[in-house]
């Protein structure tokens, strides 16, 4: 069995939702409502821009370690609230959607100091930098839909992912066999047809079902 915790906010080291307990919470709620309704894309896209800025902070060598320490504390607090004992060898798997996987990687080195069991990361359409945290994870699974080009941006903007830098964290991870890419069907990055979309396709399938099936398969592999 696996316990799933969903109370960690990946873009906030204080674990505060964007929609509550913030000076601009009213605006963000308005933007989120428009996003759900599929209206005013320029306004609701500001949520993505704001989250992207947080990801860039997490990927920055100057500020990423501070961000990672704060996020690791939030994750440990959540684990302990559910009865997790760090001294046990129970596997801990971080699942990050889009930029959330980069946040998981910057937190990994600090979690590794507290967690004795295997520490894994599942990157769901993640945009991952050449991050030192890659050294701290036992395995990184990357899930990507065939209609989602967004994660490929990382191959362009982070030089450490270029093949010519053989000694980078990213390329060492690939050579070590601790990286697995899982190809998903025609799934997009966000909106209709994205990973968590529960709306049925003409054949009765849903993108969400494909995503959940892949996640369950990986979790079973981690802990049969």
C-alpha positions as CSV (number, residue, x, y, z in Angstrom):
1,X,0.0,0.0,0.0
2,X,1.0,3.6,-0.5
3,X,0.0,6.8,1.4
4,X,-0.6,9.8,-0.9
5,X,-0.1,13.2,0.6
6,X,-1.5,16.2,-1.3
7,X,-1.0,19.0,1.2
8,X,2.4,20.3,-0.1
9,X,2.5,23.5,-2.1
10,X,5.5,23.2,-4.5
11,X,5.7,26.9,-5.2
12,X,5.7,28.1,-1.6
13,X,8.3,27.4,1.1
14,X,5.6,28.5,3.6
15,X,3.2,26.0,2.1
16,X,0.5,28.6,1.4
17,X,-1.9,28.2,-1.4
18,X,-1.9,30.9,-4.0
19,X,-5.6,31.4,-3.5
20,X,-5.6,32.0,0.3
21,X,-3.8,34.0,2.9
22,X,-2.1,36.3,0.5
23,X,-2.4,40.0,-0.3
24,X,-3.4,39.2,-3.9
25,X,-5.4,36.1,-3.1
26,X,-8.6,37.7,-4.5
27,X,-7.0,38.4,-7.8
28,X,-5.5,34.9,-8.1
29,X,-8.9,33.3,-7.3
30,X,-10.4,35.4,-10.0
31,X,-7.7,34.4,-12.5
32,X,-8.1,30.7,-11.5
33,X,-11.8,30.8,-12.0
34,X,-11.3,32.2,-15.5
35,X,-8.8,29.5,-16.1
36,X,-11.2,26.7,-15.1
37,X,-13.9,28.3,-17.3
38,X,-11.5,28.6,-20.2
39,X,-12.0,32.4,-20.4
40,X,-9.6,35.4,-20.7
41,X,-6.4,33.3,-21.4
42,X,-4.1,36.3,-21.0
43,X,-5.3,36.9,-17.4
44,X,-5.3,33.3,-16.3
45,X,-2.0,32.7,-17.9
46,X,-0.5,35.0,-15.3
47,X,-0.8,32.0,-12.9
48,X,1.6,30.1,-15.1
49,X,3.9,33.0,-15.3
50,X,4.0,33.4,-11.6
51,X,4.7,29.7,-11.1
52,X,7.4,29.8,-13.8
53,X,9.2,32.6,-11.8
54,X,9.2,30.3,-8.8
55,X,10.7,27.5,-10.9
56,X,13.4,29.8,-12.1
57,X,14.3,30.7,-8.5
58,X,14.5,27.0,-7.7
59,X,16.7,26.4,-10.7
60,X,19.1,29.3,-9.8
61,X,22.3,28.1,-8.1
62,X,22.2,31.1,-5.8
63,X,18.7,30.8,-4.5
64,X,17.7,27.2,-5.2
65,X,19.4,25.8,-2.1
66,X,17.5,28.1,0.2
67,X,14.3,27.3,-1.7
68,X,15.1,23.6,-1.4
69,X,15.7,23.7,2.4
70,X,12.4,25.4,2.9
71,X,10.5,23.0,0.7
72,X,12.2,20.0,2.4
73,X,10.9,21.2,5.8
74,X,7.4,21.5,4.4
75,X,7.6,17.9,3.0
76,X,9.0,16.4,6.2
77,X,6.3,18.2,8.2
78,X,3.7,16.6,6.0
79,X,5.2,13.2,6.2
80,X,5.5,13.3,10.0
81,X,1.9,14.4,10.3
82,X,0.8,11.2,8.7
83,X,3.0,9.0,11.0
84,X,6.0,8.7,8.9
85,X,9.2,7.8,10.8
86,X,12.3,9.1,9.0
87,X,14.5,6.4,10.6
88,X,12.5,3.7,8.9
89,X,13.4,2.5,5.4
90,X,10.0,3.2,3.9
91,X,10.4,4.7,0.4
92,X,9.5,8.3,-0.2
93,X,8.5,9.3,-3.7
94,X,8.0,13.0,-4.7
95,X,5.6,13.5,-7.6
96,X,6.0,16.9,-9.2
97,X,3.8,18.2,-12.0
98,X,5.6,20.6,-14.5
99,X,7.8,22.9,-12.5
100,X,6.9,21.0,-9.4
101,X,9.4,18.3,-10.3
102,X,12.2,20.9,-10.3
103,X,11.1,22.0,-6.8
104,X,11.2,18.3,-5.7
105,X,14.8,18.0,-7.0
106,X,16.1,21.1,-5.1
107,X,14.5,19.7,-1.9
108,X,16.0,16.2,-2.5
109,X,19.5,16.8,-1.0
110,X,18.0,18.0,2.3
111,X,15.4,15.3,2.4
112,X,18.2,12.7,1.9
113,X,19.7,13.8,5.2
114,X,16.5,12.9,7.0
115,X,15.1,10.0,5.0
116,X,16.9,6.6,5.3
117,X,14.7,4.8,2.8
118,X,14.9,5.1,-1.0
119,X,14.1,8.7,-2.2
120,X,12.6,8.8,-5.7
121,X,11.1,11.5,-7.9
122,X,8.4,11.2,-10.5
123,X,8.5,14.1,-13.0
124,X,5.0,14.5,-14.5
125,X,5.7,16.6,-17.6
126,X,8.5,18.2,-15.5
127,X,10.9,20.9,-16.6
128,X,14.0,19.8,-14.9
129,X,17.4,21.7,-14.8
130,X,20.8,20.2,-14.5
131,X,20.3,20.1,-10.7
132,X,22.7,18.9,-8.0
133,X,19.6,17.2,-6.4
134,X,19.8,14.6,-9.2
135,X,22.6,13.1,-7.2
136,X,20.4,12.6,-4.2
137,X,17.6,10.6,-5.8
138,X,17.6,6.9,-6.2
139,X,15.6,7.1,-9.5
140,X,13.9,9.7,-11.6
141,X,10.9,8.8,-13.7
142,X,9.8,11.3,-16.3
143,X,6.3,11.0,-17.8
144,X,5.5,12.9,-20.9
145,X,2.6,12.9,-23.3
146,X,3.2,12.8,-27.1
147,X,1.4,16.1,-27.6
148,X,3.3,17.9,-24.8
149,X,6.5,19.7,-26.1
150,X,6.8,21.9,-22.9
151,X,9.2,19.7,-21.0
152,X,11.6,19.7,-24.0
153,X,12.3,23.4,-23.3
154,X,14.7,22.2,-20.6
155,X,16.9,20.6,-23.2
156,X,17.3,24.0,-24.8
157,X,17.6,26.4,-21.8
158,X,19.7,24.3,-19.4
159,X,23.2,23.7,-21.0
160,X,23.9,20.9,-18.4
161,X,21.4,18.8,-20.3
162,X,23.3,19.1,-23.5
163,X,25.1,15.8,-24.5
164,X,28.4,17.6,-24.9
165,X,28.6,18.2,-21.1
166,X,29.1,14.5,-20.2
167,X,30.1,15.3,-16.6
168,X,26.9,17.2,-15.8
169,X,24.5,16.0,-13.1
170,X,21.9,15.3,-15.7
171,X,24.1,13.2,-18.0
172,X,25.6,11.3,-15.1
173,X,22.1,10.4,-14.0
174,X,21.3,9.2,-17.5
175,X,24.4,7.0,-17.7
176,X,23.9,5.5,-14.2
177,X,20.6,3.9,-15.2
178,X,18.7,5.9,-12.6
179,X,16.5,7.7,-15.2
180,X,13.5,6.3,-17.0
181,X,11.3,8.1,-19.5
182,X,7.7,6.9,-19.7
183,X,5.9,7.9,-22.9
184,X,2.2,8.6,-22.6
185,X,-0.4,8.9,-25.4
186,X,-1.7,12.1,-27.0
187,X,-1.7,14.2,-23.8
188,X,-1.1,17.9,-23.7
189,X,0.6,20.0,-21.0
190,X,-2.4,21.9,-19.7
191,X,-6.0,22.5,-20.4
192,X,-8.3,20.1,-22.2
193,X,-6.6,16.8,-22.9
194,X,-3.9,17.3,-20.2
195,X,-2.6,14.8,-17.7
196,X,-5.3,15.3,-15.1
197,X,-8.2,15.9,-17.4
198,X,-11.0,13.5,-16.5
199,X,-13.2,14.3,-19.5
200,X,-13.7,11.2,-21.6
201,X,-12.5,10.9,-25.2
202,X,-14.7,9.4,-27.9
203,X,-13.3,5.9,-27.1
204,X,-14.2,6.3,-23.5
205,X,-10.7,6.7,-22.2
206,X,-9.5,9.7,-20.2
207,X,-6.0,11.4,-20.0
208,X,-6.3,11.1,-16.2
209,X,-6.7,7.4,-16.4
210,X,-3.5,7.0,-18.5
211,X,-1.6,9.2,-16.0
212,X,-2.9,7.3,-12.9
213,X,-2.2,3.9,-14.5
214,X,1.4,5.0,-15.2
215,X,1.9,6.4,-11.7
216,X,0.5,3.2,-10.0
217,X,2.8,1.1,-12.1
218,X,5.8,3.0,-11.0
219,X,4.8,3.0,-7.4
220,X,4.4,-0.7,-7.5
221,X,7.8,-1.0,-9.0
222,X,9.3,1.0,-6.2
223,X,7.5,-1.0,-3.5
224,X,5.9,-4.2,-4.7
